[in-house]
């Protein structure tokens, strides 16, 4: 069982094994672990049609994610359990979904503690709801978009090789942490290799918003980033709505990822009325 740092060359195999899982969560996308690898020290093990990711906490102690693929996951998990014991580290899996917890409890009965990771829960919305912003509950969002469209002559553009540097600068100057900055730098460095779709929103000739995402299933799109200039009235709401309307209207769901426990971000994500949350859990061997 050997782990190696995640690289672009892993994308094809990663996507192949995660396609078997048929999940709606952000880890289906190779982009997610790849761009955040500098902060989470993400490594991969690919063995017998099973793929498993390893990260490290701030103390440098490894933890793992749920293995996926067409191989024998139960055998892999038991081997991973033994590996942790041999290395003298906790047997700990992060960002598990509810069905993963059930699998773990059946394999290791009475040996695990389970903790919900609310800050990691992902927000999933109906595409049609984000596209139209119809109904009383979203009238405020609809008003923001209408205000933007009334106030400015707007234009949208694909992110291309010609304008990607401008998009990068716009996003990097609006990152909220060193970790996010590293992730966004990595994302833009490999934007086209990762197969991302991006949009720039202009208002009166000035850049007002940048966003990017990708299809992770035929019916689901994942939004990786969204930044807007709040000096423009309604810029965030317009960036959100126009991206869905012009790029992902054919989908049924939009996953807008987690709120990371940031209070303002949580309020904003809840205000768009998610249809459900992809719950996340941490499972650790009981001591």
C-alpha positions as CSV (number, residue, x, y, z in Angstrom):
1,X,0.0,0.0,0.0
2,X,1.9,3.0,-1.3
3,X,0.8,6.6,-1.4
4,X,2.2,9.3,-3.7
5,X,1.6,13.0,-4.1
6,X,-1.4,13.7,-6.3
7,X,-0.4,14.9,-9.8
8,X,-2.2,15.9,-13.0
9,X,-1.2,12.5,-14.4
10,X,-3.6,10.8,-11.9
11,X,-6.7,12.5,-13.3
12,X,-7.7,9.7,-15.7
13,X,-7.5,6.9,-13.1
14,X,-9.0,9.1,-10.4
15,X,-12.0,9.9,-12.6
16,X,-12.4,6.3,-13.6
17,X,-12.6,5.0,-10.0
18,X,-14.8,7.8,-8.7
19,X,-17.2,7.3,-11.6
20,X,-18.0,3.9,-10.0
21,X,-19.1,5.7,-6.8
22,X,-21.6,7.9,-8.6
23,X,-21.6,10.5,-5.8
24,X,-22.9,14.1,-5.9
25,X,-20.1,15.4,-3.6
26,X,-17.1,17.6,-4.6
27,X,-14.6,14.7,-4.2
28,X,-16.0,13.2,-7.4
29,X,-14.1,16.0,-9.2
30,X,-10.3,15.5,-9.5
31,X,-10.0,19.2,-9.3
32,X,-11.0,19.4,-5.6
33,X,-8.2,17.3,-4.1
34,X,-5.7,18.4,-6.7
35,X,-6.0,22.2,-6.1
36,X,-6.2,21.8,-2.3
37,X,-3.3,19.4,-2.1
38,X,-0.7,22.0,-0.9
39,X,-2.8,22.7,2.2
40,X,-4.0,19.1,2.9
41,X,-0.8,17.3,1.8
42,X,-3.0,15.0,-0.4
43,X,-1.6,11.8,-1.6
44,X,-3.1,8.9,-3.5
45,X,-3.0,5.1,-3.4
46,X,-4.2,3.2,-6.4
47,X,-4.3,-0.5,-5.9
48,X,-6.3,-3.4,-7.4
49,X,-9.0,-1.0,-8.8
50,X,-9.3,0.9,-5.5
51,X,-8.4,4.5,-5.1
52,X,-7.8,6.0,-1.6
53,X,-6.7,9.5,-0.6
54,X,-4.5,10.4,2.3
55,X,-4.2,13.8,3.9
56,X,-2.4,15.1,6.9
57,X,-3.6,17.3,9.8
58,X,-1.7,20.3,11.1
59,X,0.4,18.0,13.3
60,X,1.4,16.0,10.3
61,X,-0.6,12.9,11.3
62,X,-2.2,11.1,8.3
63,X,-5.9,10.5,7.9
64,X,-7.8,8.9,5.0
65,X,-10.8,9.3,2.8
66,X,-13.3,6.6,1.9
67,X,-11.8,4.3,-0.7
68,X,-13.7,4.1,-4.0
69,X,-13.5,2.0,-7.2
70,X,-14.6,-1.3,-8.6
71,X,-12.2,-3.4,-6.4
72,X,-12.7,-5.0,-3.0
73,X,-13.2,-2.0,-0.7
74,X,-13.7,-4.1,2.4
75,X,-10.4,-5.9,1.9
76,X,-8.7,-2.5,1.3
77,X,-10.2,-1.0,4.5
78,X,-9.0,-3.9,6.6
79,X,-5.6,-3.6,5.2
80,X,-5.6,0.2,5.9
81,X,-6.7,-0.5,9.4
82,X,-3.7,-2.8,9.9
83,X,-1.4,-0.3,8.3
84,X,-2.4,2.4,10.8
85,X,-1.8,0.1,13.7
86,X,1.6,-0.9,12.3
87,X,2.5,2.8,11.9
88,X,1.2,3.7,15.3
89,X,-1.2,6.3,13.9
90,X,-5.0,6.7,14.5
91,X,-7.3,4.8,12.1
92,X,-9.3,7.9,11.0
93,X,-11.4,8.6,7.9
94,X,-12.6,12.1,7.1
95,X,-15.4,13.5,4.9
96,X,-17.4,10.3,4.8
97,X,-21.0,10.2,3.7
98,X,-23.8,8.5,5.7
99,X,-23.6,5.4,3.6
100,X,-19.9,5.2,4.1
101,X,-20.4,5.3,7.9
102,X,-22.8,2.4,7.6
103,X,-20.1,0.4,5.7
104,X,-17.5,1.2,8.3
105,X,-19.7,0.3,11.2
106,X,-20.5,-3.1,9.6
107,X,-16.8,-3.8,9.0
108,X,-15.5,-2.6,12.4
109,X,-18.5,-3.1,14.8
110,X,-18.0,-1.4,18.2
111,X,-14.6,-0.1,17.3
112,X,-15.4,3.4,15.9
113,X,-16.6,6.8,17.0
114,X,-18.6,8.9,14.5
115,X,-18.7,12.7,14.5
116,X,-20.7,14.8,12.1
117,X,-18.6,17.4,10.2
118,X,-21.2,20.2,9.7
119,X,-18.6,22.6,8.4
120,X,-17.8,20.2,5.5
121,X,-21.5,19.5,4.5
122,X,-22.0,20.5,0.9
123,X,-25.0,22.5,-0.4
124,X,-27.0,21.1,-3.3
125,X,-29.6,23.2,-5.1
126,X,-32.1,22.6,-7.9
127,X,-30.7,24.1,-11.0
128,X,-34.1,25.5,-12.1
129,X,-34.3,27.3,-8.8
130,X,-31.0,29.0,-9.2
131,X,-31.7,29.8,-12.8
132,X,-35.0,31.4,-12.4
133,X,-34.9,32.5,-8.7
134,X,-38.6,32.1,-8.8
135,X,-40.9,32.1,-5.7
136,X,-41.3,34.2,-2.6
137,X,-38.3,32.7,-0.8
138,X,-35.9,33.9,-3.5
139,X,-37.5,37.2,-4.3
140,X,-34.6,39.1,-2.6
141,X,-32.1,37.3,-4.8
142,X,-34.2,38.0,-7.9
143,X,-34.3,41.7,-7.0
144,X,-30.5,41.8,-6.7
145,X,-30.1,40.3,-10.2
146,X,-32.7,42.6,-11.6
147,X,-31.0,45.6,-10.0
148,X,-27.6,44.6,-11.5
149,X,-29.1,44.2,-15.0
150,X,-30.9,47.5,-14.7
151,X,-27.9,49.4,-13.4
152,X,-25.2,48.2,-15.8
153,X,-24.7,47.2,-19.4
154,X,-23.5,43.6,-18.7
155,X,-21.6,41.1,-20.8
156,X,-20.4,37.5,-20.1
157,X,-17.4,35.8,-21.5
158,X,-15.9,32.3,-21.3
159,X,-12.6,32.1,-19.5
160,X,-10.0,31.6,-22.3
161,X,-6.3,31.5,-22.8
162,X,-6.5,35.2,-23.7
163,X,-8.3,36.4,-20.6
164,X,-7.3,33.9,-17.9
165,X,-4.6,36.1,-16.4
166,X,-7.2,38.8,-15.7
167,X,-9.5,36.2,-14.2
168,X,-6.7,34.9,-12.0
169,X,-5.8,38.3,-10.7
170,X,-9.4,39.1,-9.9
171,X,-9.8,35.9,-7.9
172,X,-6.4,35.9,-6.1
173,X,-7.0,39.5,-4.9
174,X,-10.2,38.3,-3.2
175,X,-9.1,35.1,-1.5
176,X,-9.8,34.9,2.2
177,X,-6.8,32.8,3.4
178,X,-3.4,31.7,2.4
179,X,-4.8,28.2,1.8
180,X,-7.4,29.5,-0.6
181,X,-4.8,31.5,-2.4
182,X,-2.6,28.4,-3.0
183,X,-5.6,26.4,-4.2
184,X,-6.7,29.1,-6.6
185,X,-3.2,29.5,-8.0
186,X,-3.1,25.8,-8.6
187,X,-6.5,25.9,-10.2
188,X,-5.6,28.6,-12.7
189,X,-2.2,27.0,-13.4
190,X,-4.0,23.9,-14.7
191,X,-7.4,25.4,-15.6
192,X,-7.7,23.9,-19.1
193,X,-6.0,20.6,-18.2
194,X,-8.6,20.1,-15.4
195,X,-11.4,20.6,-18.0
196,X,-13.0,23.5,-16.1
197,X,-15.6,25.9,-17.5
198,X,-15.3,29.5,-16.4
199,X,-17.2,32.8,-16.9
200,X,-16.2,36.4,-16.6
201,X,-19.0,38.9,-15.9
202,X,-18.5,42.5,-17.0
203,X,-20.5,45.5,-15.9
204,X,-20.1,48.7,-17.9
205,X,-16.8,47.4,-19.3
206,X,-15.3,46.5,-15.9
207,X,-14.8,43.0,-14.6
208,X,-17.5,42.4,-11.9
209,X,-17.4,38.7,-11.3
210,X,-15.5,35.5,-12.0
211,X,-16.7,31.9,-11.5
212,X,-15.8,28.4,-12.6
213,X,-17.2,24.9,-12.3
214,X,-17.6,21.6,-14.1
215,X,-20.0,18.7,-14.6
216,X,-19.5,15.9,-12.1
217,X,-22.4,13.8,-13.3
218,X,-24.9,14.1,-16.2
219,X,-27.3,15.7,-13.8
220,X,-25.0,17.7,-11.5
221,X,-22.6,20.6,-11.8
222,X,-20.0,21.6,-9.2
223,X,-19.1,25.2,-8.6
224,X,-15.4,25.5,-7.6
225,X,-15.1,29.3,-7.3
226,X,-17.2,32.4,-7.3
227,X,-15.8,35.9,-6.7
228,X,-17.5,39.2,-7.4
229,X,-16.8,42.9,-6.9
230,X,-19.3,44.1,-4.3
231,X,-18.9,47.7,-5.5
232,X,-21.3,46.6,-8.2
233,X,-24.8,46.3,-6.9
234,X,-26.0,42.7,-7.1
235,X,-22.7,41.4,-8.6
236,X,-22.6,38.1,-6.6
237,X,-26.2,37.3,-7.3
238,X,-25.8,38.1,-11.0
239,X,-22.6,36.0,-11.3
240,X,-24.4,33.0,-9.7
241,X,-27.6,33.2,-11.8
242,X,-25.9,34.0,-15.1
243,X,-23.4,31.1,-14.8
244,X,-26.1,28.6,-14.1
245,X,-28.4,30.0,-16.8
246,X,-25.7,30.1,-19.5
247,X,-23.6,27.1,-18.8
248,X,-25.4,24.5,-16.6
249,X,-29.1,24.9,-17.4
250,X,-29.3,21.3,-18.7
251,X,-28.5,19.9,-15.2
252,X,-30.9,19.0,-12.4
253,X,-28.6,20.0,-9.5
254,X,-25.9,22.4,-8.6
255,X,-23.4,21.6,-5.8
256,X,-21.9,24.8,-4.4
257,X,-19.6,23.0,-1.9
258,X,-19.3,23.6,1.8
259,X,-19.2,26.8,4.0
260,X,-16.1,25.8,6.0
261,X,-17.8,27.1,9.1
262,X,-17.6,30.7,8.0
263,X,-20.8,32.3,9.4
264,X,-21.4,34.8,6.6
265,X,-20.8,32.1,3.9
266,X,-23.2,29.8,5.7
267,X,-25.9,32.4,5.8
268,X,-25.4,33.1,2.1
269,X,-25.5,29.5,1.1
270,X,-28.6,28.8,3.2
271,X,-30.3,31.9,1.7
272,X,-30.4,30.3,-1.7
273,X,-32.5,27.5,-0.2
274,X,-30.6,24.2,-0.8
275,X,-32.7,21.2,-1.6
276,X,-30.5,19.1,0.6
277,X,-27.0,19.0,2.2
278,X,-24.5,16.3,1.5
279,X,-23.7,15.4,5.1
280,X,-20.1,14.6,6.0
281,X,-18.7,12.6,9.0
282,X,-15.4,11.7,10.6
283,X,-14.9,8.1,11.7
284,X,-12.1,7.3,14.2
285,X,-11.1,4.2,16.0
286,X,-12.4,4.4,19.6
287,X,-9.8,4.5,22.3
